[in-house]
Amino acid sequence: MPHLYLVPTPIGNLEDITLRAIRILKEVDLILAEDTRTSGFLLKHLGITKPLQSHHAFNEHQSLEKLIKTMHEGKKIALVSDAGTPAISDPGFLLVRACLQASLEVECLPGPTAFVPALVKSGLPSDRFTFEGFLPQKKGRKTHLESLINESRTMIFYESPFRLLKTLEQFKEYFGTDRQASVSRELTKMFEETVNGTFDEIITHYNTKTLKGEIVIVVEGKKVTRKSKYEAEEEDQEG
Ligand code: SAM
C-alpha cells in the first residue's frame, strides 16, 4: 500500500471528487492540507473527520524530514491542496521527491485540475501542449516570455483576474496579433465562461467588466509549416 497519496479535490463543483478520493481520505492516518480551513470545509461536507496538518509553500521544507519519518513508521498520509491536483502550481513536488528518495511509495489519484478543461474548451490543438502555470510576476517575466516566442505547441497559463488584461497585452506584444487564444474563467462553477478569439477580441470582451474569479489562458503555438507525410515520403524517395 502506498505511503503518500496525492488526492485531487474539486476546482469549484463539489460533485467533482472521485469515489476513490473519498475512500482514501477516509483511510489515511493524516491529511496534509495547503489551507486547513478550506480543506476542513470540504472534509466536513464529505463527513470525514481526520487529523489535518498544514502543508504549504512556507512550511513544506521544514516539515519534510518529520513526514518521511512518520511514513517510515507505517502511517499513511494524503496531501490535498485548496483546489485541483496537488503539485500542479501547488505544493507537492518537494514531498513527492523526498518520498521517492526515501524509497516510500507515492500514489497520485487522477482527478480535477483546471488546465485540462481549459485546454479542451479552447479548441486549440491538444495533441501537444506546454503547461506554463503562473508566469513570473516581475523578475524573469520578460526572459520567460521571450523563450516562448517560437514555441509551436499550445501554451497554457494560470493567471489572476487582476493581471489578465495586462498579460493579454503582453502576449500581443510578444506573440503577435494573429494568434488564437482562449480564456476560461470559473471552470465548473455557476458563472463559468470561456471566451475564444484573438487577443484583441478577448481584451475587448473583458475591458468593460470588473473581473473576478479564477482564470486559465490558453494560447495557440507559433504556426510552423510542417511537411505532410506524403511530402516527406516523396523527399525520401528522391534522396
Ligand atoms: N492545483 C490546481 C490545479 O490542479 O489546477 C491549481 C492551483 S493554482 C494555485 C490556482 C490557479 O488555478 C488559479 O489562479 C487559476 O489560474 C487556476 N484555477 C483553479 N481553479 C480554477 C477554476 N475553477 N477556473 C479557472 N481556473 C482555475
Residues whose N, C-alpha, C, O or C-beta is under 5 A from the ligand:
A	BS01	SAM	I11 G12 A83 G84 T85 P86 I88 S89 D90 P112 T113 A114 F115 Y158 E159 S184 R185 E186 L187 E214 I215 V216
